[in-house]
């Protein structure tokens, strides 16, 4: 078994110990915006208002079989945390009690829970580091000194 496959297996096994809400948040946030042009337009305009006209990066689709590919998905989500939180707060505020938007309500709840952001920041640092080391091992001409500096 190669070292890259071992990294993936270790990361996948560790991910099983994380709360299921984190996967829900990362996966459904992306789907929320990707599957509805209207929701995307609303989010883009609120993002632009917060960031003086800048447009947001697209949230990254998760790959179920490659846990290490989650690093960029988590990175973009954390980077846009305030804007996404604002978007889901506005959405939740526009709902009537009779509206059946359970995904939107759950996403709003997760974005307003500070422990969710804390866990994502923790995951971001780890996944980015492991993905970087994994990339160093996948290179055609691996720099041994770089891999050594990574602690492996």
C-alpha angles and dihedrals in degrees: 000000000000123000092246092056089047090054090051093049092048093049092046092050092048090049090060088069094055120094113272089231090073093060089044091053096048095043100040095043089060093043091048091062100031096053098049123053090193093054089047092053092048091049093046092052094048090046090051091049091053094043102042097256100321117137122230126249112249115259112250121247113238122238112217095205098047110056092177089062087071091079095086092041092055091043094056092043093053091044091055096037097120093046094047091046090052091048094052092044089055091047093049090047091056095053123102117221089251094055114111102216101134096159092052091047092048092048090050090051092050094047090052093051109092091202089064091058091045092054092047091051089051091049092045094058093047098043093047091051095046091045090052093051090045090052090050090055092048094055117114091230105029117206101229092197091056092049089047091051089053088063100253 
